[in-house]
Amino acid sequence: MPGPADRPAAAALRPVALRCELQEEPRGLNDLAPRLSWGCEGDAELAASRVVVGLDHDAIGSGQGDLWDSRWLSGSPSPLRYAGAALPRDARLWWAVGLRDAQGAETWSNPAPIFTGLDPSDWDAQWIARYFVLPAGREVPQDSAYDNRFQARPADYLRRTFDLPEAPVRAFAYVTALGLYELHLNGARIGEDVMAPGWTDYHRRTEYTVHDVTAHLNAGPNALGAILGEGWYSGRIGHNQRRAGNHYGGRPAFLCQLHLEYAGGRTQRIVTDAQWRTRQGPVCYSDFLAGEMYDARREMPGWDTPAFEEVNWQPVEVFTPDPRAPELDAARAPLAREVAALEPRGETLAADGERVFDFGQNLAGYVTLEVEAPEGTEIRLRHAERLDESGALYTANLRFAVSEDIYICKGGGPETFTPRFTFHGFQYVGLSANGPVGALSLKAVAIQSDLPQTGAIETGHPMLNKLISNIFWSQRGNFLAVPTDCPQRDERYGWSADAQVFWRTAGYFMDVSAFTEKWLQDMVDGQSAEGVFPDVAPTKPLNPYRLTPQPGAPAWGDAPVILCRDHWMRYGDAGLLRRMWGPLVAWMDYIERENPDGIRERAVHNNYGDWLSIGPVTDRALVATAYWIHMADIMGALAAVLGESEARWTALAVRLRRAFLGRFWQEGRLRGDTQTAYLLALDFALLPEAMRPQAAERLGALFEASDGHLQTGFLGVRHLAPVVCDWLGPERAVDLLLKETYPSWGFSIRHGATTIWERWDGWTPEQGFQSTAMNSFNHYAYGAVGEWIWARLAGIDWSAAGPGFRVLAMRPVFDRRIGHVTARYEAASGPVASAWHFEGEAVVWKVTLPPGTRAEVALPDGWHCDGQRCFALPAGAHVLSLSLSRSAA
């Protein structure tokens, strides 16, 4: 069959953003009929697409797949479910996408890899760990390098040597841990992952990944090794100091399976078993909250090489983790990696002599230290988000998180230290030493789950650009294995309401499709037998004394419903909806069963309401019922996608709106009369259409009464700009966005914010710092305004008429205070670009839409293009000249 090499390529069309099971390079499949998706770029008309899958890279590169050839399919049927021959396990496959334009010219992508991973029955490896000792890692309580006040364990070093008759032609290492691991082979660290394998409910499942290690193996002696840290498994996490650690177990464990294939076809496996040996080394302890202590004098050069002499190494223990061995799944999302490195922007000296380094950006990660100092010199690195009035590190808001790394020098020349199994939230680092220090340099390293960046946006307003940067860095600092609330203090949970209000914003900056799927599995793992979703996921550390997960509050437990809707609209992928439909229905059943009268005020658990609002308190039953109505609407829409009956959800929504009106609309106002109440009522369409203008008028009056300032918390903030724009006018929405007096986004920026604050009043000139009990300076929830910046200022929004950005809703807002907007977004359908600027009284708007898409444009009132305010744009590049009618001007 002729392939693309046999005909001229058409550069006018290009396949982009290939994803298998939502990942660029899946390192294991949980479904052997995976979803394959891609976008399109170019300026030709897209006629057809074709997918090939096979074992041979070069054949795939020429358009020939021995496992599956979809043949040419009309348009772009992405995402497409694999429908070829049964996929082999323990294999690396390749796949490619071809595009054909209307003239018959074709273009093909480069081959993309797929590691198929293992079936549960393929595992021969056993869980191994250092024999069990006290949590502090001591066999007998005594003064030693491994004793510490946190009772944190030293890292365990594991190794096994083996001889190979010849170098293998293929070698895959399948690896995971209960805790954290770093894999080594013949003197080399394998992979670039950090904090692997991430965080799951280890009592239910852990996720493995695969590494191609063929190039690291030799004929003759070889050595396979690992370093194990406590991480989320047995280390200190959460804010419950009565049980700070050991939430899942008392010691980390390791599981590894090395699959070898030789030239003649013979295979061999090296697995974790009783032949492995262990000891402790230079990592005296490494804990998320305490930090890491590393004594370089205890290093064991060559410990991961075959020639290393094992002195004082002990046998490992083979065991079954309590309460049972977890399920082994392939990693559903990219693991964390180092994503940025920052040099200090300045150095000062605190009153106590501590050297304070400012990296200019609040981030989640750690510091790499390069130093020359005598043997035994102890260097202490403390981390903080802010400085106090005296210029010293402000650490009171970290609560019980010590966030301190200690490095003990070995001497003899330059040496480098990078923590392995801890991370901190910080902008400032304080350095002190117990002796003289010579040459010294520090570098802050940011880490996050390695999600592809999908969007970039720039405006003509410096403060707004800083806000966009702050939102991005808050997302970066908190998208680490799960979407955490904050990366610095003793908490770092996957709070579900924080996530759901922010998710529409998050999807513009990064491809969150795989991250959504992974975290929703965590939510399902925490769902009770009654159908109750939890407040956080993974659930265990939030309340370690409960036998079951802490049940979710309104807007918190509701997150899976909302995220499923967001995922469908952004990516056009129904696969996740199908898997989640049963758990979503169970949650809705539970709410309805507990609240038969249609007002959601029973079984609301820790009913947080509009968390951290700074104005009048919004009626919590109103908020809860509003969310219930919103979910009923979403469930009806998702039912239509899946071919399920919509009738139940339509009827439920009607009944709940009737109950809402009867309880909460009193004498022309909503009960409580707060900004958030009207924001929810208008955005969720809770009131009859005839009443909505009255609600909007009252909302406007409340803004006037607050001098144009917001008064919302975590739940209200997401609706601020969209509702104000649609009901009170775009100019007032921009007023709100650009305000710099308290409370506002600009207020925090004027006072040094480089990420989004947890509280509007995290610091004020009058009061100083807010309560040390809860005051994070890296907390993305209030960054939910980013959704409006992208959707309305840039005009790039999804549409229910074509999920996955096959149809775009483009309703741009033009404002001279903004100056200009330039945005590019890598949508599921392909790259979208939108840029506008003023030229005199006119606006020039440049729009690029990917092949196979269209946009439905609605210009702001008074604006028109050739006399039209509403019109359609086809795929391709467009330059529009927009005018403002004289009456509007």
C-alpha positions, 0 to 999 in steps of 0.5 A: 500500500502506498504511504506518504513517502510515495506522494508529495507532502502538503505543508498546508496541513499538519497534525499536532498535539498527538495524545494516546489516553490523553498523554503525549507518551503513555508509559503503560495502558489501563485500557487496551482500546485506547483513545487517540486524539490530535489537533490540526494546524494549517490553512487548507481545508481538512477533508479526511484523517487517518490513523495507523498503529504498529510495532515498527517505527519506520513503517509507521513513519511511512503510513503503514501500521501492522496493528491498525489502519483506520483508513481515511475517515471524513474530517477529524474524528478525534478522539478516536478509539483504537479498533485494531488487532489486540495490543500486546502487553510489555511492548512499545508501539508507534502511531501516527496521524495523516491529514488529507486536504480538499485537493487530496494532498496529505501530511503525516505526523512523526510517529509517537510512542505508546508503552502498553505496560503490564496486565495485573497477571504479568507481575512477578515482583514482590514488595520489598522494604528495609526490615521494619523498625521504629518510625524514626528508623532506629533499631535501638533508640540512640544518638546517631545521625538518623535520630531526629525530632520529627521521627522521620525515616532515613532514605533506604538504599536498595540494590541487586547485582546480576550477570547477563550473558549478553547485552539485551536488545530490549530492556524495560523497567516497570517500577513503582513504590509505596512512598517515593523512589529514584531508580538507578542502573549501573551508576546512572539515575534513570528518568527525570521524574521527581516525587514518583510515583505520585500520590494515590490512595495507596490502600486502593492502588498505586501507579507504575511507570515504565522506562526503556533502559536498554542502553544502560545494560551490558553483558556481564555484571550489572547493578540495579538500585533504588533510593526510597523516601517516605513521601505521601505514604508514611511521611508527614502530610496534612495539618493534623499534628495528632497523627502527622504521618504514617497515614498509609503505612510505617515504611516505604516499599519498592516494586520493580520488574526488569524485562529483558529480551535478547537477540535470539528471542529469549527473555528474562526478568529481574524482579524485586525479591529476597535477593535484594539488599539494603542499607541507609546512607547520606539522606538522614531524613527526607520529609515533605514538611520537615525537609531533608537532611543530607550528610555528604560524609556518609555518601557511598560512591558507586553504590549503584554499580556492580563493582561496589563492595557491600559493607553493612548491607542487610537483606530486605524484607519481602512482605505484603503491605497492609491492609492488602497489596494495592492494585497496580495501574499504569500512570494516568497522568505525567509525573512531576519534573523540574520545569524551571530554574531561577537565580536569586534576584537579590541578597540581604542580611537579616538581623541574626546574621542569616543570609536571605536570598530572594528568587523573585517568584513564589514557587513549589520546589527546592533549592540546589546548592553549590558550595565549598566548605570544610568537612563537617560544615552544616549549612541550613536552608530555610524557606518562606513565602514572605519577609516580615517588617524587619526583613527576616523570613516570615514562617509563622504561616507555615504552621507545623511545616518546618521547611528546612533543608540541612546539608553537611559538607564532606569537604575537599572541593566544590560539592552540590546538594539537591533534595530528593524527596521533599519540596517547599513553597517559597520565594525566599531562602535563608542560609546559615552555617556553623562555620566559614563557607567559601564559594557559594551559589543557589538556584531555585528549582520549580517542580510540577506534574509535567503537563504540556503548556497550552496557552500564552496571553499578553496584554497592554496592561502591566498589572494585568500581565502580572495577574496572568503570571501569578495565576500561572505560577499558582497553578504550577506550584499546586499541580503536583500529583494532585491539585493541592490547595497550597504547597508550603504549609502543613496541608497540601490537600487536593481540595475539590472546591478549589479545583472545580472553581479554577478548572476552566482557567487551568485548562487554558494554561496547561493540558489538564485532560490526563491530570483530570482523569487521574484525580477523578479516579482519586475522587472515585476511590474516596467515594463511599458506599452511599455514593458520597464524594469526599472533600479532598482526594486522596482522602486519608490524611484529612481525618485519619481517625475516620474509618471512611473518607470525610464526606464532601460538602456542597460545591466540594463533593460536587466537583466531579460533576463539574469537572466532567462537564469541563472535560467534555467541553474542553476536549470533546472526550466522552471516554471519561464521562462514560467511566464516571457516569455511575459514580456521578449518578450515585452522588446525585441519588444521595443528595436527592435521597437526603433532601426530598423537599428540594432544598439542600440542607441535610447531609451537607457535612462540613458545609463551608459555604462561600469560603473566605468571603469578606462581605456579608455571609451568603446563606449556605442552604442557598449556595448548596441548593444553587449547586444542586440545580447546577449539577442537575443541568449538567447531568442532563447535558452529559446524559445527552452526550452518553445517550442516557435519558435526560428526563430525570435531570430535566424534571429534577431541575424544574422541581429544584428551581421551584423550591429555590424560588419559594425559599430564597426569593423574598420581596424582590430579593434573594435571602441574605442579599449578598453578591455571591447569592446574585452571582450564582442565581444569574450564572446558573439561571436559577430564577425565572427569566423575567426576574433576572433583570431585577436580580442584576439590578440588585447586584449592581446596587451591592457593588455600588454600596461596596464602592465597586469592590468584590465581597466574595469568597472561593465560590463567588469569585469564579462568577464575578467577571462573567456575570458582571460583564453580561449583566452590568456591562463589560466596562464594569467587569474591566473596572473590577479586574483592574482595581488595585485598592483592597480587596482586589487582585491588583491590591495583592500585586501592589504589595508584592504578590507573585502568586495568588493569595488564599485570602484577599487580606493575607497582608494589609498595611493596617493589619499586617499578616492575617491569622497564622492559623490559615494564610497561604500566599500561593493558593490558586482559587481566586485565580479563577478570574483567568477564565474570563481573561481568556474567554472574553478579553481574548475571545477564546471560549468553548461552545456547546455547539461543538465541544473540544473547540470544534466550534468556538464562542468568540465574544471579545471585550475591547477596552482602551485601558487594556490596550491590546491582547495577544493570545494563542491557545493550543485547543484540542482541535488545534491552535487558536490565535486571537489578537486585537489592538486599537487603531484610532477609533477602530479595533483590528482583530486578528483571528486564526482558527484551526482546520475543521472548526468555526467560530460564532462571533458576537461583538460587544454592543455598539461594535460591528464588522461591515455592519454586522455584530453577530456572524460566523468565521470559518477556519483559517486566518482572518483580519477584521476591522471593527468599528464602534457606532457613533451612538455607542461611542 
